[in-house]
Amino acid sequence: MKKIAVVGKIGSGKSYVASSFGFPVFNADHEVSKIYKSNINFFKNLKKKLPKFIKSFPIKKKEILKSILSNKKNLKLITRIVHPIVRKKMIYFLKKNKNKKAVILDIPLYFENKINKKGDVILYIDAKDNKIITRLKKRPNYNKKLLDEFKKIQKKSDFKKKKSSYIIVNDFNSSSIKKHIKVLKKRILETK
């Protein structure tokens, strides 16, 4: 089984590209959302650490965002508690799909959390900053200050590009992206 990790800037279209391959996708952001809604132990741990912000279960995204905006150290604290849970879910996902030709890992902090393994295929999604910002502003919970905090915990694009096996330039045109993916998919599966 090939592991294809999709990396890039926030808003570059990673999740869209990940889902376009047609392989099983592990989406870390979706898993975090599920943890907020259903993991009572996570809630208890977080409430202990951030009692001023985390009030009730299921955890509201609003409470998380407020805690991060009030003190940037809270973002690191939250990620320290949530990431081991996400990692366990990823390990389960990989075991469950071990007989597939390939799987996609859509994990924004792939390098930062040292998930990268030798032999992983790393796909960097490159997009123009002005197009990314236009797209991000359309998101219902867009907050520039919050975005800047998330960017601070991510490695620089140059580092990610250097570590990548392939780079897809995302012009946000679905038909051209699908063409790129078709070619890439063939190339990745043929490579030993």
C-alpha positions in Angstrom: 0.0 0.0 0.0 1.3 3.4 -1.0 0.8 6.3 1.4 0.2 9.6 -0.4 0.4 12.6 1.9 -1.2 15.8 0.6 0.5 19.0 2.0 0.4 22.7 1.3 -0.7 26.1 2.7 -4.1 26.5 4.4 -6.7 27.0 1.7 -4.6 25.6 -1.1 -7.2 22.9 -2.0 -5.6 19.9 -0.2 -8.8 18.3 0.7 -10.3 18.7 -2.8 -7.2 17.1 -4.3 -7.1 14.3 -1.7 -10.7 13.4 -2.4 -10.1 13.5 -6.2 -7.8 10.5 -6.2 -10.5 8.0 -5.5 -8.4 6.2 -2.8 -9.5 6.1 0.9 -8.8 9.4 2.6 -7.7 10.1 6.2 -8.7 13.7 6.8 -7.2 14.9 10.1 -9.4 18.1 10.2 -12.6 15.9 10.0 -11.2 13.6 12.7 -10.6 16.6 15.0 -14.2 17.8 14.5 -15.5 14.4 15.4 -13.3 14.3 18.5 -14.8 17.7 19.6 -18.2 16.3 19.2 -17.9 12.8 20.6 -14.8 12.2 22.8 -15.8 12.8 26.4 -12.2 12.1 27.7 -10.8 14.8 25.4 -13.5 17.2 26.6 -12.6 16.5 30.3 -8.9 16.9 29.7 -9.4 20.2 27.8 -11.9 21.5 30.4 -9.3 20.9 33.1 -6.7 22.9 31.1 -8.9 25.6 29.8 -11.9 25.9 32.2 -12.4 29.6 31.3 -13.3 28.6 27.7 -14.5 25.0 27.5 -17.9 24.9 29.1 -20.0 22.0 27.8 -20.0 18.8 25.9 -19.9 18.5 22.9 -17.2 21.1 22.6 -18.3 24.1 20.4 -15.8 25.2 17.8 -16.5 28.8 19.0 -15.1 28.0 22.4 -11.9 26.5 20.9 -11.5 29.6 18.6 -12.0 32.0 21.6 -9.4 30.2 23.6 -6.8 30.4 20.8 -7.5 34.1 20.1 -7.2 35.0 23.8 -3.8 33.3 24.2 -1.8 31.8 21.4 -0.2 29.3 23.8 -3.6 27.6 24.0 -3.3 26.4 20.4 -0.2 24.4 21.3 -1.9 23.1 24.4 -5.0 21.9 22.4 -2.8 20.3 19.7 -0.8 18.5 22.3 -4.0 16.9 23.7 -5.8 16.2 20.4 -2.9 14.9 18.2 -2.2 11.6 20.0 -6.0 10.8 19.5 -5.8 11.7 15.8 -2.6 9.6 15.5 -4.4 6.6 16.9 -7.3 7.1 14.5 -4.7 7.3 11.6 -3.1 4.1 12.7 -6.5 2.4 12.7 -7.3 3.8 9.3 -4.0 2.5 7.9 -4.6 -1.0 9.3 -8.2 -1.1 8.0 -7.0 -0.1 4.5 -3.7 -2.1 4.4 -4.9 -4.1 1.3 -5.7 -1.1 -0.8 -3.4 0.0 -3.6 -3.0 3.4 -1.9 -4.4 5.7 0.7 -4.4 9.5 1.0 -3.3 11.3 4.2 -4.8 14.8 4.3 -3.0 16.0 7.4 -2.2 19.7 7.7 0.6 19.1 10.3 2.1 16.1 8.5 5.7 17.2 8.9 5.2 19.1 12.1 3.9 16.0 13.9 6.7 13.8 12.4 4.2 11.5 10.7 6.3 11.4 7.5 7.9 8.0 6.9 10.5 6.9 4.4 8.7 5.7 1.3 5.7 8.0 1.7 4.7 9.8 -1.5 4.4 13.5 -0.6 2.3 15.7 -2.8 2.6 19.5 -2.4 -0.4 21.6 -3.5 0.9 24.9 -4.8 -1.5 27.8 -5.3 -1.2 31.6 -5.6 -1.6 33.5 -2.4 -4.2 35.9 -3.7 -6.4 33.0 -4.9 -6.0 31.3 -1.5 -7.0 34.5 0.4 -10.0 35.0 -1.8 -11.2 31.4 -1.1 -10.4 31.6 2.6 -12.5 34.8 3.0 -15.5 32.9 1.7 -15.3 30.5 4.6 -18.0 31.1 7.2 -15.6 31.2 10.1 -12.8 33.2 8.4 -10.7 35.0 10.9 -7.3 36.5 9.8 -5.9 36.6 13.3 -6.7 32.9 13.9 -5.3 32.0 10.5 -2.0 33.7 11.3 -1.8 31.6 14.5 -2.2 28.4 12.6 0.3 29.5 10.0 2.9 30.0 12.8 2.8 26.4 13.8 3.3 25.2 10.3 6.6 24.6 8.5 7.4 27.0 5.7 6.3 26.2 2.1 9.9 26.0 0.8 10.6 23.2 3.3 7.5 21.3 2.3 8.2 21.7 -1.4 11.8 20.5 -1.0 10.5 17.4 0.8 7.8 16.6 -1.7 7.8 13.9 -4.3 5.5 15.8 -6.6 4.0 19.3 -6.9 0.5 20.1 -8.3 -0.2 23.7 -9.2 -3.8 24.3 -8.2 -5.4 27.0 -10.4 -8.8 26.0 -8.8 -10.0 24.7 -12.1 -11.5 21.2 -11.3 -11.0 19.8 -14.8 -7.3 20.7 -14.9 -6.8 19.3 -11.4 -8.5 16.0 -12.4 -6.2 15.7 -15.4 -3.1 16.3 -13.2 -4.3 13.7 -10.7 -5.0 11.1 -13.5 -1.4 11.4 -14.7 0.0 11.4 -11.2 -2.0 8.5 -10.0 -0.7 6.3 -12.8 2.9 7.4 -12.2 2.7 6.9 -8.4 1.2 3.4 -8.7 3.8 2.4 -11.3 6.7 3.5 -9.2 8.2 0.8 -7.0 
